[in-house]
Amino acid sequence: MLNLNDREWRPFFLTELFPQIQRGKRLKTENHIPGKTPYVSSSALNNGVDNFISNTEKVRIFSDCISLANSGSVGSSFYEPFSFVASDHITHLKNEKYNKYHYLFIVSILNRLSQKYNFNREINDNRISREKIMLPVDVAGNLDLDFMEQYIKERERQLIQKYKSFIGKNIQSGGGLTDLKSVKWKAFYINDIFSISAGKRLTKAVMDSGQIPFIGATDSNNGITNWIATPNSSFDKNVLGVNYNGSVVENFYHPYCCVFSDDVKRLHLRKCADNKYILLFFKTVILQQKIKYTYGYKFNGQRMERQKILLPVNEKDHPDYEFMEQYGKQIMLQKYQQYLNYICA
């Protein structure tokens, strides 16, 4: 196994590494026309992609390069193998001599710039021209591209093997997905299906950094907005967390122990043991109500209790929890197989 200590390292200016350094171009959100071209902005999630657009005529299109956030999530960097439109908060860094593995190695170093910059100290063009990063060099003191490539390939093989082992333990043969139109459905009040418990208010000022996930009213990262040190009365696991504020109605299944903000309700099944696949089924069902609520029309406790959701039922017209579990498993197996086919291609 290659080790990062196997090589000497020295600083390189970004301008040495990338002959092509260029900002994206401003395109206001209200001017976005839905389409299939990724729009990369200053986000630390989803490879920086925060929309898909079709109006690409008067904007800059980049591909096979690194995107670097100049503001917002300052310093966040991603390798972008696809063609994309960059906002004016993004700088594209490109060198025709580099391949995927070189870019991925460099991205892991570039991301450390986020420790140096923040929202009030952006990475403007002048700072980029002066910025240096440390990279491995060969005996002649030149950038060691071969080492960088082999190092990333080794890590990639490790991750693929780890995933294959995981799949091997979890995948099993199963039939195709049941047609949901062939199942009888009936409306139920959420309060009849779930016991609903509140989270607990916890401000950033009193949060101590730790390893416990803190669940806030967000629509991403499985609801995790921070990591804290101390549990409180909302400490829970194997539960569905549903936002009634912020990103209303968004909800996530939490198999791990975590703490919930007062903007998130905790839902446990009343008449069935909480189960990963059943709760994931309910996640999708509850999300169907999102269009009804907005930030100004909260999914508060009373409305949540009286909100009706459609559920598959058995011959007694009771919620068919067994069907929900089996359907959830079929979906999961289908995804496992898709991922396996992708990494083995």
N, C-alpha and C positions, 0 to 999 in steps of 0.2 A: 504493500500500500504506500502510495506517495504521501509525503508529509510536507506541510507548509514550511517546516524548518529545514527541508532538504535543499533549499535554494537561498541565495542571497537576495535581498530586496533593496530597491532604491526608489526614490520619488520620481514621478513623471508628471509634467504639466498635461492637463487635458488637451491642450492644443497640440502637444506632441503626439498624443495617442489618436486623436480624431481630426483628420483633415477637414471633415464636414461637420460643422457645428452651426445649427440654425434653429431659431425660434419658430414655433407654430404661429398661426394667425388667428386673431380674435373672431369668434363666431358665437354671438349671443344665443342663449338657450332658447329664447322665443323665436329665433330664426332657424332652429333645427327642423329639418324635414325628415321624418322617419325613413329609415333605409337599412342597408346591410353593411355600411362601412363604419368600423369602430371609430369613435371620437374619444381621443385620449386627453384627459385633463389632469389637474393636480390632485388626484386621489391616490391613497395608499393601498387601495383594494382593486381587485379584478384587473390586474395589469394596467391600472390607470384608466381603463375604459369606463366611461360613465354614460355613454349613449351610443346609438347606432343611427347614422344619418345617410341621406342620399344626395344632399346638395354639396357636391365636391368640386364644382367648377372653379370657384374663385378662392379656394383655400389650398394650403400646402399639404401634399400627401407624401408620407414617408413609409419606409418598410425596411425590414431586416436591419435594425439599429437599436440603440438604447434611447429610451425616453427618460428625461430627468425633470422632475418637478421643480420649477423656480420659486413657486409660491404655494400657498395652501399647505399640502403635506410636503413641505420643503425637503428636498433631498431624496425623496422616494424615486427609485429607479427601477426600470423593468426592461428586459429584452423583449422587443416586439418583432416577432417573425413574420407578421402579416402586414398588409398595407393599411394605413390608418391616417386619419386627419388629426393633427395636433392643435390644441388650443394655444393661445399666446402665453400661457403659464407653463408651457412645456418646451424644453430644448432637446432637439434630436442630436445624437452623437453617433457618427458613422465612420467606419474605416473599411474599405472594400477588401482589405486583407484578412479581416477577422471573420470567423465563423460563429455558429451558435454557441460553442463551448467557450470561446474567448470572451464573447459578450457576457455570458452567464457568470464567468469568473470575475470579470470587471464589475458587473452589477453588484456582486456581493461586497465589493470594496466600496463602491460609490454610495451604497445605502448608508454607510457610516457618516456621510456628510450631514445626515439629518440630526446628528448630535451637535453639530457645529452651528447650524442655521435654525431659524424658527420663523414664525409668521411675521414677526417684526424685523427680521433680518433675512431678506430674500436672497436667492442666488441670482444676482443680475448678471448681465453680459460681462461687465468688468471683472467681477469676482470669478466667473468661469474662466476667463483668460488667465487668471493668476492661480487658479486652484490646482493643487497637486494631489496625487494619490500614490500610495506605495504598491509596487507590483514586483513579482519575482523576475530575476535576470539570470542569464547564463554566464559562463566563465568570462565571456568578453564584455559583460556589462550590458548586453542588449536584452530587450524584453523577451522573456522565455515563453513564447507562444505555445511551443510543444508541451512544456510542463503544464501550463494552464489548461490546455485541451485534455491531456491525459488525466489530470486531477479531477476535472468535472466529469469526465466519462466514467471514472471509477465510482464517484458518488452517485451518478445516475444508475449504474448497474446495481449498486447496493440498494437503492430505493426501489428499483423495479423488482429485484428479488424479494425484498421485504413485502411488497404489495402482492406478488405472486403467492408467497407463503400465507398471507392473510386471506387471499381469495380461496386458496386451497382448503383452508379451515372452515370457510363460511359458505362457499358455493355448493349447490347441490342441484340435481336435475329437478325440473318442475315443468308444469304445463304452461300454456300461454296465458295471457291475461284474460280474466273474465270480462265480458262485455258489460259495462255498468248499466247499459240500457235494459239488460235482461233481468235486472234486480229490482225488487219492489222498494220504494223509498217512502219515508214518512217524516213529517216535521216534528221536532222536539225543541223544547226550551233548553238553553244551555244549562240553566240552573237545575233542571231535572236530570241531566247527564253528569254534571260535574259539581263538586264542592269547590267554591271559589274563595281563595284567601288573598289577602293584600300583601304587597311588599312593604318595605320600610324605608322612610326617607333617610338618605345618607348623603351629605354634601361632600364635595371634593375637599373642602377644608379639613374634614375630620377623617379622610380616608388615609390609612397607612398602607403603603405598598406591600403586596404579598403575593400569594399563589392561589387565592380563592377568586374564581370568576365573579364579577359583579355584573348583573343583568340590568340594562337600561332600555329605554324605549326607542331602540334603533331598528333599522330594517336589514342590518347586515351583521356579519361576523357572529352568527348564531345568538345575537342579542348581547354579546359581551362588549362592554364599554370600558371596563377597567379591571384591574387585578388588585385585590385588597388582602389585608392580613387577618382581619377579625370577623368572625361570623356574627349574625344577630338573629332576631326572632324570625326572619324570613329565610333562614338557611334551609335549603330543600334540595331534593334530587329526584330523578325519575318523574319529571313533572313537565307540564306544558306551561310556558310563560307567555301571556297574552298582553300586548300593549294596549292601554286605554288612553294613553297620551302620546305625544310625539308622533311616531310612525304608527298611527292607530290601526288596530286589528292585526298588525304583523305579529307573528307568534313563532316560537321555537321550542323544540323538544330538548330538554336538558337531562341527560342520563347521569351527569356528574353533580357533585355537591356545589352549590353556588348560592349567592346572596342576591336578592331582588330589590330593585328600587321601588319607590311608591308609585311609579308610573306603570308598573307591570303587575298583573294579577297572576296568581298561581292556580292552575286547574288540575285537580285529581279526580279520576273517575269514581262515581258513587257506587255503582253496582257491578264493577268489573275491576280486576287487578290492573293497575297501571302497567302498560306494556309498550315497548318501543314502537312496534309496528302499528298498534291501535292509535297511539297518540300522534304518530306521524300522519295517519289517515285523517284524524281530526284537525291537524294543522291545516291541511288543504281545504277541508270543509269549512272551517271558520274563516279562512282567507277569502272565501266567496262573498263574504259580507263587507269586504273592505271598501267597495265602491259606495257603500251607503254612508260611511263615516268619513269625517275630515278632522283636521286639527281643531276647527271651531265647533265641530259636533262630535264630542268625545264618545268613545266606547266605554262610558263610565260603568261603575258597578251595577247600578240599577238596569241600565240598558243591556249590559252583558247578560244579566240573569234572565231577562225577558226576550232576548234575541232568539229567534227560531233558526235552526239549522236542519237541513235535510240529511237523513241517515238511512242506510240500507237496513231493512228489517227482516226478521225471520217469520215463520208461519204464525207466530203468536203476536205479530206486529210489535215485537220488542227490538231494540237495536241489535243488529247482528254482529256482535263483537268478533265472533269467530271468522266471519267473512272479511271483516276489516283487517284482521291480523293476517289472514292468508293473502289477501290482495296486496297488503303492504310488503309482505315477503316476496311476492312475485315481482313487484316493482323493483325491490332491492336486488334480487337475483338478475333481473334484466340489466340493471345498471352495472353490476359486477362484471357481467359478461361483456358489456360494451367496453368497459375500461380495459378488461383483459385482452380483448381483440385489438384495442388501440395500441397498447404497449408491446404486444407481440407482433405487430405488423412490421 
